[in-house]
Amino acid sequence: MQIKKKSDIETLLNHFSSFAQWDVAGKKHYFVFSDRKRGGQWTLMGYPNDRFSVHGRGEDYLDEQESFFEERESIISFLWEHRSAFNSAVKQTQLQAVR
């Protein structure tokens, strides 16, 4: 699932559990992709109640906690801004699944 236009993000969020990993302890789905601006990685997390959050970490930084998206438009803007890195991670995941 690639982000080519903003409307793709809504579809992606609606089907997040179909491609994200499941965290049993945290009871959430998650997907990791590069944080190209800070040189680390983002973890996008989706909860059963259709809430999403993000957490960043890298060699020189670590976000103290997850940042929850209170409005749907906020997560859409975030993913639109980081779509290149997200798409790259999705592509790598799909290639690994084929092997």
C-alpha positions as CSV (number, residue, x, y, z in Angstrom):
1,M,0.0,0.0,0.0
2,Q,1.7,3.2,-1.2
3,I,0.9,6.8,-0.5
4,K,0.5,8.6,-3.9
5,K,-2.3,11.0,-3.0
6,K,-3.7,12.2,0.3
7,S,-6.8,10.0,-0.1
8,D,-4.5,7.0,-0.1
9,I,-3.7,7.8,3.6
10,E,-7.3,7.3,4.7
11,T,-7.4,3.9,3.0
12,L,-4.1,3.0,4.6
13,L,-5.3,4.0,8.1
14,N,-8.5,2.0,7.6
15,H,-6.4,-1.1,6.8
16,F,-3.5,-0.5,9.1
17,S,-3.8,-3.8,10.8
18,S,-3.4,-5.7,7.5
19,F,0.2,-4.7,7.1
20,A,1.4,-3.6,10.5
21,Q,3.0,-5.8,13.1
22,W,1.1,-6.7,16.3
23,D,2.5,-5.8,19.7
24,V,1.0,-8.3,22.2
25,A,2.2,-6.6,25.3
26,G,1.1,-3.1,24.1
27,K,-2.1,-4.4,22.4
28,K,-1.5,-2.3,19.3
29,H,-0.3,-2.5,15.7
30,Y,2.9,-0.8,14.8
31,F,4.9,0.0,11.6
32,V,8.5,1.4,11.6
33,F,9.9,3.6,9.0
34,S,12.8,6.1,8.6
35,D,12.9,9.5,10.1
36,R,14.9,11.1,7.4
37,K,14.9,14.5,8.9
38,R,16.4,13.5,12.2
39,G,18.3,10.4,11.0
40,G,16.5,7.8,13.0
41,Q,13.2,6.0,12.8
42,W,9.5,6.6,13.4
43,T,7.2,4.0,14.9
44,L,3.5,4.6,13.9
45,M,1.1,2.8,16.3
46,G,-2.5,2.0,15.8
47,Y,-4.8,1.1,18.7
48,P,-8.1,-1.0,18.5
49,N,-10.1,2.2,19.2
50,D,-8.9,3.7,15.9
51,R,-6.4,6.0,17.7
52,F,-2.9,6.5,16.3
53,S,0.3,7.7,17.8
54,V,3.9,8.1,16.7
55,H,7.3,7.8,18.5
56,G,10.7,8.7,17.2
57,R,14.1,7.5,18.1
58,G,17.6,7.7,16.7
59,E,21.2,7.7,17.6
60,D,21.1,11.3,19.0
61,Y,17.5,11.5,20.2
62,L,14.7,9.7,21.8
63,D,11.1,11.0,22.1
64,E,10.1,10.8,25.7
65,Q,6.7,9.3,24.9
66,E,4.3,8.5,22.2
67,S,2.6,11.5,20.6
68,F,-1.1,10.8,20.0
69,F,-2.9,12.3,17.0
70,E,-6.1,13.9,18.4
71,E,-7.5,14.8,15.0
72,R,-7.6,12.6,11.9
73,E,-6.2,15.5,9.8
74,S,-3.1,15.6,12.0
75,I,-2.1,12.0,11.2
76,I,-2.9,12.5,7.5
77,S,-0.6,15.6,7.4
78,F,2.2,13.7,9.2
79,L,2.0,10.7,6.8
80,W,1.8,13.0,3.8
81,E,5.0,14.8,5.0
82,H,6.8,11.5,5.5
83,R,5.3,9.6,2.6
84,S,8.6,8.9,0.8
85,A,10.1,7.1,3.8
86,F,6.8,5.4,4.6
87,N,6.5,4.1,1.0
88,S,10.1,2.9,1.1
89,A,9.5,0.9,4.3
90,V,6.2,-0.6,2.9
91,K,8.1,-1.7,-0.3
92,Q,10.8,-3.3,1.8
93,T,8.2,-5.1,3.9
94,Q,6.5,-6.4,0.8
95,L,9.8,-7.6,-0.7
96,Q,10.6,-9.5,2.5
97,A,7.2,-11.1,2.5
98,V,7.8,-12.5,-1.0
99,R,11.1,-14.1,-0.1
